[in-house]
């Protein structure tokens, strides 16, 4: 695991964007795994800038998103579909046929999850998976206690995650109780992982992820087992790390 500590959010985002851009230039038809949340917003801004100013070409890229709330239609302004189009896809030349985001409105959820896994495999697997992290160590919506071998499935959100995400909804009650999420095993199958975190609220989770024992109670700790994982954190998120990096 490679750990980079950056001065701030902006530097974290730029470094992450360089890694993504390098892959897109080297392999124009690569498969990218995208994440939602406030953490990757700076990275997405930088990718948009690179597309406009440096001609970074996404036309052949295939994308898979990590997760989606159950019960929110794609046009709902808190759905992860909406988030991705609003914050990235509408501003780059991605081919909409190559974009995949879990369908929170799927009628047969199990069949959808199976289809999503197959689709990832048929695309040749994910070349680079971007991850944020929850303050409780969740990745995607794999909450503490999730099987470290899990595949795409429906998960119940914990009270802490619903509280953390309540800021985006009008009332806390509107936060969905369930989500579809790639499993920890699905994420670990990606050829490369890029985990980002910023701010003091992530410091404990980052310390567990980089230096703690591997445990399903902090799902992100499994990233220690990945052969090609890079963690980019700002100083505040790195503040509880004990080792020197
Ligand atoms: C959500 C998402 C995760 C994300 C996490 C952290 O629960 N499902 O993929 O990493 O929140 O969000 P933020 O980046 O806003 O702190």
Boltz pocket constraint, residues with backbone or C-beta under 6 A from the ligand:
constraints:
  - pocket:
      binder: B
      contacts: [[A, 35], [A, 36], [A, 37], [A, 38], [A, 39], [A, 40], [A, 66], [A, 67], [A, 131], [A, 132], [A, 133], [A, 134], [A, 135], [A, 138], [A, 139], [A, 140], [A, 141], [A, 161], [A, 165]]
      max_distance: 6.0
